[in-house]
Amino acid sequence: MHLIDVLSKKSVKLNISVGSKNDLLEELLFLASLGGKVRNFNLAKNSIYERENIMVTGIGRGVALPHSKSDGVTSVTASMVILSNPVDYDSFDNIPINIAIMILSPNKNPELHLSLIGRIARFFQDDTNRKKILRAKSIEEIFKLLELSKLKNQLI
């Protein structure tokens, strides 16, 4: 499974501004709900905040990957935002984030969840990939980049 397989164009926003990490999580949760796979918003929301309390999901280099498994979703779903102004996320490298991808998965298949998280993290650790995503001018351009990556079998 690849990010493009679980990401809806309705669940992506470019050049948005948020005031805090919590505002960002709320926006990502809302966007994920637009994909039609969130059956219980509160369960999904609680699972994200519980996961963040266990360990912050800022993966470094300006990228956050909040994720959780939840009975609040019917199948794997995602949302993505590119921020116009970086926001502090308590990432391990202390670099404010400007790219955030949220993954919500049902509890029933943890291997698939972990595999997808790993692929996304590896993709965004590459400077070239991050810069291309940040330079994208439209959601369509983001999807073209993700599709090309999938075709090249470049992890996501």
C-alpha positions in Angstrom: 0.0 0.0 0.0 1.1 3.5 -0.9 0.1 6.9 0.4 -1.6 7.8 -2.8 -3.8 4.7 -2.3 -5.3 6.1 0.9 -5.2 9.8 0.3 -8.2 11.7 -1.2 -7.8 15.0 -3.0 -10.5 16.3 -0.6 -8.1 15.5 2.3 -5.2 17.7 1.1 -4.6 21.4 1.7 -1.8 23.6 0.6 -0.4 26.8 2.1 -2.6 26.8 5.2 -1.7 28.6 8.4 -2.3 27.1 11.9 -1.4 28.6 15.2 -0.3 25.5 17.1 0.3 21.8 17.0 -3.3 21.2 18.3 -4.7 23.4 15.6 -2.8 21.3 13.0 -4.0 18.0 14.4 -7.6 19.3 14.3 -7.2 20.4 10.7 -5.7 17.0 9.7 -8.5 15.1 11.5 -11.2 17.2 9.8 -9.5 16.6 6.4 -9.2 12.9 7.0 -12.9 12.8 7.8 -13.7 14.1 4.3 -12.3 10.9 2.7 -15.4 9.0 3.9 -13.6 6.4 5.9 -14.0 7.9 9.4 -17.1 6.5 11.0 -16.6 7.9 14.5 -14.7 11.2 14.5 -14.3 11.2 18.3 -12.8 7.7 18.5 -10.3 8.7 15.7 -9.5 12.0 17.4 -9.0 10.4 20.8 -6.6 7.8 19.2 -4.5 10.5 17.6 -4.1 12.4 20.9 -3.4 9.3 22.9 -0.7 8.4 20.4 0.8 11.9 20.6 0.9 11.6 24.4 2.9 8.4 24.1 5.4 9.7 21.7 5.5 12.8 19.5 5.2 12.0 15.8 7.4 14.8 14.4 9.9 12.7 12.3 12.4 15.5 11.7 13.4 17.8 8.9 10.2 19.8 9.1 7.8 16.8 8.7 5.2 15.4 11.1 3.5 12.1 10.7 0.7 11.8 13.3 -0.8 8.4 13.1 -2.9 5.9 15.0 -4.9 2.8 14.9 -8.6 3.3 15.7 -12.0 1.6 15.6 -13.2 5.0 14.4 -12.2 4.3 10.8 -13.5 1.7 8.4 -10.2 1.4 6.4 -6.9 3.2 6.1 -7.2 6.9 5.4 -4.9 9.9 5.3 -4.8 13.6 5.1 -2.0 16.0 4.3 -1.2 19.7 4.7 1.6 22.0 3.5 1.9 24.9 5.9 2.5 28.4 4.8 4.4 29.1 8.0 6.1 26.4 10.0 4.7 25.4 13.4 6.5 24.0 16.5 5.7 20.3 16.8 8.1 19.2 19.5 10.0 17.2 16.9 13.1 15.4 18.1 15.3 17.7 16.0 13.4 20.8 17.2 12.8 22.0 13.7 9.3 23.4 13.2 7.3 21.5 10.7 5.8 22.6 7.4 4.6 19.2 6.0 2.2 17.0 7.9 0.6 13.7 6.9 -1.9 12.0 9.1 -2.6 8.2 8.8 -5.6 6.6 10.5 -5.9 2.8 10.3 -8.3 0.2 11.7 -7.0 -1.8 14.6 -7.2 -5.0 12.7 -4.1 -4.8 10.6 -1.1 -3.3 12.5 1.5 -4.6 10.0 -0.1 -2.7 7.1 -0.2 0.4 9.3 3.4 0.2 10.3 4.5 -0.6 6.7 2.8 2.5 5.4 4.2 4.7 8.1 7.7 3.4 7.4 7.3 4.1 3.6 6.1 7.6 4.2 8.9 8.4 6.7 11.6 7.1 4.3 10.2 9.1 1.4 10.2 12.4 3.4 13.6 11.9 4.8 14.9 12.5 1.3 15.6 16.2 0.7 14.7 16.1 -2.9 11.3 14.5 -2.2 10.5 17.0 0.5 11.5 20.0 -1.7 9.4 18.8 -4.6 6.3 18.5 -2.3 7.0 21.9 -0.8 7.3 23.5 -4.2 4.0 22.0 -5.5 1.6 24.7 -6.6 -1.5 22.5 -6.6 -3.1 19.4 -5.1 -2.9 17.8 -8.6 0.8 18.4 -8.6 1.2 16.7 -5.2 -0.8 13.7 -6.6 1.4 13.5 -9.7 4.5 13.5 -7.5 3.1 10.7 -5.4 1.9 8.7 -8.4 5.3 9.0 -10.0 7.0 7.9 -6.8 4.6 4.9 -6.7 5.4 4.0 -10.3 9.1 4.3 -9.6 8.5 2.1 -6.5 10.1 4.8 -4.4 8.5 3.8 -1.2 5.2 5.7 -1.1 
